[in-house]
Amino acid sequence: MFNVEMYQGKKEKNYELVQKQLSALLEGETNRIANLSNAAALLNQFLDEINWVGFYLYEEDQLILGPFQGLPACVRIPMGRGVCGTSAATGKTLRIEDVHQFPGHIACDAASRSEIVIPLMQEGKLIGVLDIDSPITNRFDEIDQQGLEKFAEILINHI
């Protein structure tokens, strides 16, 4: 049974805790959609000041909406378009302080102000992206990036 955890320590320690929770949550489960769904729910519970967290999966040279928590979202994103498509095309994490300053930003939720997107790579191949939006400008910092990239590494081993 999963219990709601209150994250009250240092940010780095909180990320270590949520990474351990993810590992425990996914242990023994091989279903990709189930694992992505639980990962999105865990991050939604863990992160404060966010309004959307979820996954876009790479299929047929585009990103297609996967499991998420938040308002309804764009279903298809072309490669190289918006923050998600750019992260997917470059294979690099993008941490955007103000999405309204990002050329070609795709506004699924008008309340979003900042965003972080982590590409999900498995054996050198793109399988999708982890996308997190916030209604706060400059919400994500280097600690968030490192913690979420490690979270994504753990998840990749289970999907």
N, C-alpha and C positions, 0 to 999 in steps of 0.2 A: 504494500500500500504506500502511496506517495503522500507525504505531508508537506504543506506549505512551509517553506523555510524563510525566516527573516534574515536578510543579509545586512549585518550591522558592523562588520569589521572593516579593515582597510580594503580598498578596491581590488588590489592584487589577490588578497586572500579570498575575497568573495568569488573572484573568477576561478580560483583553484577549487573552491567548494562546488560551484556549478558544473565545472568540468568533471569532477568526481561523480556528481549526481547524474550527469549525462551518461557516463560510462556504466553506472549501475542500472540506469533506466533502459539502456539498449542491450545490455548483456543477454546473450542467448536469443535475441530477436533478429531475424534476417529480412523481414518485410520492409522494403524501402519506404513506402508511404507511411506505415505505422511509425517508423523511426523518425522520419522527417516531421510528422505531425507532433510527436512527443517532444522533439527538439524545439519546435516553434513554440509549443505551449510552455516549456521550461524557460526559454528565454523571455517570453512574455511575462511570466511571473517574476523572473529574476531582475530584469532591467526596469529602471524607473525612467520617467519622462520619455516614453516612446509611444507612438500611436500605430505602428505596424511592424510586424516581424514575420518573415516567412521565406519561402524558397521559390525560385524560378528554376525550372529544369530545362536543360539543353536538349532540343529535339528538332530535327529537320532544319538546322541552321538558324534557329531562333530560340528564345527563352519562352517557356510556357509556364503559367502559374501553377505552383504546387501548393503543398500544405502551408497554411499561414494563420495568423491571429490578427484581427483588425477588420477595418471596413473592406467591402468588396474592392477588388483591385483590377488593374489592367491584366488581360488574359495572355496576350502575346506581345513580346518585345523583340524587335529586330536586333540582330547583333550590331554592336557599335552605336546603338541609339540609347540616349538617356544614361543615367548612372549605371544601371544594371547591365545594359547592353555593352557599354564601354568597358566595364570591369570584366565582363565575360570575354570580350574580344581581345583585351590586353593581358588577361590572366593575372591582373594586379588588384589588390584591395584598393578601393577608393573611399576616402573619408572626406565628405563634402560638408564644409561649414555652413554654407547657405546654398540650398539647391536652386534658388531663383537666379543665382549667378552662374550656374552650370549650363553651358550651351547644349540645347536640345533636351533639357530636363523634361521628363514625362511626369506630369502631375496627376497621379491617381487620387491623392487626398490633398486638397488645397491647404489643409492645416500643416502639412509637413514643411519643415524648415531646414533640417539637416538630415544626412543619410550616411550610412556606411554599408558598403557592399563587399562581400568576401567571395571570390571565385572558389568553387568546389572542384578540385582537380583530383582525379584518381588515375594513377599510373600515367601521368602526363596528359591525360585527356580531360577536357571540360565536361562536367556532368550537370553543372548548374551554378547558382549563386545563392548565398545567404544575403538577404536584404533587410535592413532595419531602418525605419524612419522615425524621426522625432519632431514634435512641434516646437522644439527649442533650437535656436540657432547655435551652432558650434557645440552640439551635445556630446559628440564622440571625440575622445582623445587617444593618445598613443597607448595608454593602458587598456582602453576598450578594444582597440585594434588588436593588440597582442593577445588579449584574453579571448576575443572572438575568433581569431585565426586558430588558436589552439583548440577551441571548442569545435571548429569546423574540421580540424584534423582528426579529432576523436570521432566525430560523426561519419566522416568518410570511411572509416574502418568498419562501419556497420551498415553501409548502404550499397 
